[in-house]
Amino acid sequence: MHFNPDQIFLLIGLLVAAAAGAAYYLEWKRGNALADLAASMGLAFSKDGPEPAFLAGTGLEIFTLGRSRKATNLIEIALSTGQLQVFDYRYITGSGKNRHAHNFTLALISCKCEMPHFDLKPETFAYKFGELLGFKDIDLPAFPLFSDKYRLTGPDETAVRMFFSPDRAAWFERNQGLRVQGAPGYGLLFKKEGRLPADAWQAFIEEAKTFAAEALK
């Protein structure tokens, strides 16, 4: 079967429209599922998330990365220590063939504790290899399991060590695999890159509430 140029352009246009329609439907379906979840939990929901300018103003590293930053599907929870906001977040890096969209589901917690700037992530072989090349992190000698399971970095090592008290270090040893960023007044909890399925949000919200109550008190 042979197609003339007009037919080829039409076919490409139909495929692009179908892909856009499918993407819109999936976003609509996700938003409805999260709105229903929020309603079932008696929580506020908004299809629009926090403004990028506000997020960048928190000083948390992830909100300074990339371009075309956008937050959507916001669920808000009032805590005794502050406010918890759970939302989808996306930013873009690269261009052309190297363009990449980075997607996350994040839990942003406002808190009154003395929070320094830091980045805590699960330790991997790549990070361990990097340490051999001189890329050091902050270890806690009294908590070897913490130092083995997590990579901790921050511009003010003394402030970071003071924040990671024995109680907090022990808490992270019991709750492994978390990704946390800190900045004055804010803590951010998330998993690996990728948005959580809608049916995983309730468990994530409860995990974030536990984190706020136990690790940020």
N, C-alpha and C positions, 0 to 999 in steps of 0.2 A: 504494500500500500504506500502510495506516494502522497505527500502533502505539499501544497504550495506555501510560499512564505506567509500569506495572510492566515492560512489555517494553522500554521505552526505558532504564530503569535497569539492567535485565539486560544489554542490549546494551552500555551504557557500561561496566558491570563486566567483561564479557568482553573488551572492547577494552583496558581498563586491565590486566587480567591477562595478556593476550597480549603487550602492550608490556613488562610487567615480566618475563615469561618470556623474551622475546627478549633483553632487556638482560642478564639473568642468564646466559643461554647464551653470549652474546658475551664476557662477563667470564670465564666458566669456560674458554672456548676460548682466550682471550688468556693467562690464567694458565697453562694447560697448555703452550701454545707456548713461553712464557718459561721454564717449568720444564724443558722439554726442551732449550732452548738452553743453560741453565745447566749441565745435566748433560753435554751434549756438550762444554762448555768446561771441565769439571771444577770448576765454581764452585758456591757455596752459593746456594740459592734459598729465599725465604719468601714466602708469599702476602700476609703482613702486612709493611708497611714500618716504618721508624723511627717511634717515638712522636712525636706532634705537640709534646709538651712538650720533648723532646730537640731537635727541629728548631728550635723557637722559641729555645731556649737557645744556638744557634749564633750568633745575632745577625745572620744573613742576612735581608735584607729580605723576600724572598718568603714566608718562614715566619711573618711577622707580619701578613700580609694576610688579610682576609676572616674567615670563620668556617667551622665544620664542616670543619676541615682533616683530611685523611686521606692516608696514604701506603700504597701497596700494591705487590705484585710486586717484591720486593727481590732484587737480585743483588749479592753482595759479592765484592770482589776485594782481595787483599792486595797492597800496593805497597811498594817499598823505602822510600818516603818517608812512608808512612802507610796509610790505607785508602780504598778507593773503593767507594761505595755508589750503585747505579743503581736508580731506582724511579719508579713513577708517583706523581703528587701532584695533589691536588685541593683547592680551597677555593671557598667560595660568597660572592658579594657581592649586594647588593640584596635585594629581596623582591617578591612578587607578580609583576606583569608585567615588572618590572625585575630579577628574580632571574636570576643568571648563574653557571654553574659554570665555573670556570677549571681547565683540565687541562694537565698538563705531564709530560714524562719528564725527570728530573733526574739529574745525576751530581754527588754530593757527595763532596768529597775532603778528607780531613784532612791537614794538612801542617805542617811545622815552620818554614816560612819566615815572615818578618815580613810578615804580611798586614793591611793596613788595611781599614777599611770602604770599599767602593766598589761602583759599579754601572756595568757596561760593556755597551753595547748598540749594535747597528748604527744608524748615523745615517740619519735619514729626512727627507723634506721638511718634515714637521710639526715635527721638532726644530730644523731649520735656521730655519724661520719663527719658532719660539719664541725663538731666539737674537736675532732682530731685535727682539723685544719685551722683551729683557732677561734671558731665562732662559739663563744662560751655563753652559757645561760646562768641563771642564779640557782644554785643548789642549796638545799637545807640539810646540812650534815646530820642533824638529829632525826631526820625523817628520810631515810634512804629509799623507802618505797615511793614516796612522793617524788623525789629527785629522779628516780628511775622511770616513773610513769609519765611525768610531766616535764615540759620545757617551759621555763618561766623566765621572762625578760622584762626589763623596764629601765627607764632612763635614770632613776634614782634608786640604786640598789639598796641603800640603807632604809629608805621608806618602804620599799617592797618587802624587805625582810621583816620590818616591824608589822606590816599588815598581815603577813602570813604567820600568824601566831601559832603556837602548838595546837590549839583547838581547831583553827582553820586548816592547817596542814593535815591534821588527822582526819578532818571531814573530807578533804579531797582524796586522801588515801582510801577512804571507804566508798567514795563516789567517783570512780575512775571514768575516763573517756570524755570528760567535759571540755568545752572550749569557753574560756572566760576572758573578757577584757575589762579593765578598770580605768576610771578617770575620776577626778574629784566630783563627788555627788552622784556618780552613776556606776552601775555594774551591768555587764552585758553577758548573757548566757546563750549559747547556741551549740549545735552539733556540727558535724562536718558539712561541707558545702552541699547545697541542695535543699529544696523546700520540703518540709515535713508533710506527709499526706494529711488531709483534713481529719481523718479518724485518729491521728496520733497527737492532735493538738491538746486534747484534754489532759492526757498523761504529761505532756510537756509543760502545760500550765501548772499542774500540781508539782512537778519537779522544780520549776522556777520559784514557786511559792515556798517550797521547802528550802531551796538555796538561799532565798532572801531571809527567811526566818532563822536559819541555822548558821549560815556562813557570812552573812552581812550584818549580824546583830551587833 
